[in-house]
Amino acid sequence: MDTRHMRFFMALAETLHFGRAAERMNMSQPPFSRQIAMIERTLGVKLFERNSRNVALTPAGKHFMEDCRNVLGQFEDACRDVRLVASGMKGELRFGFMMHAAHSVVPELVQLYAKARPDVRLVLDERTPTEIDEMLVAGTLDAAVTFDCGYAPHLQTVLLARERLRIIMREDHPLATVGQIYPEKLREEKVIAAPAATAPALRSAINSYFSAKGIVPHVVLEPRLQHTIIQLVAKGLGVALIPVSLCTGMGTGLISRTLTDAPQLDVVLRAPMTTKNPAVSAFMEIGKSIQRTSL
């Protein structure tokens, strides 16, 4: 028994007429009748009561009709779904992003993709930049928003935005009254920054900002996460240079200030060049549609 035999059965079960059922199956009545007889013989069950004038379903036939309808419906759904998955219209996309990107480009990117591909399940995974790089290489992420760390021929890259850094401090900090802050004013400040092992592009931008003026930053704490950095600054343990998108909603007691010649970081959407997930291409195209010059 296969779906072809089920369709023979369903044609007769729905029409209760051998001639019309055979016509539906694009065949003459004698071979169609033989197919029905073969189905009953294979199952060892009488599915139809028939005489010269009438055809009727037996109780077993009525039950088999419901089961066949369900099986054929599921089979047709499976055929439709596999085509949708192959075209990127259905399936799953594992999307990683840096924590601070949830305050900038990620909500819009997710919103637009969910609207364009409602049958693709987005699996969101918040990670550090280094973890994202490793997971893209390992194939455990299909796409990710991260900082651009330079040439990566194994990855396709879409620039989403260039994000400036601002300095944050407590409201009672001596520099809080200064409108724009020069790196020289930070020479003696305690700095809190993510380690290079966690966010290499961000840490490199911070170090370069100071070294351009011959300053070695006095880094006293190196938490992995930006939210932790903000909380430590709130306790008066130092100042921090963080992406501008994190400077709103920091809570009471904290302020941010513009940096002179503030460092900028490229926020990019990346995916493996060799991805086999057809849902990725539309995701990258939507990334191109939301490109911004700066944040």
GIFENPE-V819223 format. One line per field, one symbol per residue. ss: DSSP state (H for helix, E for strand, L for the rest). A space follows every 50 residues. Layout:
BEGIN
ss->???
END
This chain:
BEGIN
ss->LLHHHHHHHHHHHHHLLHHHHHHHLLLLHHHHHHHHHHHHHHHLLLLEEE LLLLEEELHHHHHHHHHHHHHHHHHHHHHHHHHHHHLLLEEEEEEEEEHH HHHLLHHHHHHHHHHHLLEEEEEEEEELHHHHHHHHHHLLLLEEEEELLL LLLLEEEEEEEEEEEEEEEELLLHHHHLLEELHHHHLLLEEELLLLLLLH HHHHHHHHHHHLLLLLLEEEELLLLHHHHHHHHHLLLLEEEEEHHHLLLL LLLEEEEEELLLLEEEEEEEEELLLLLLLHHHHHHHHHHLLLLLL
END
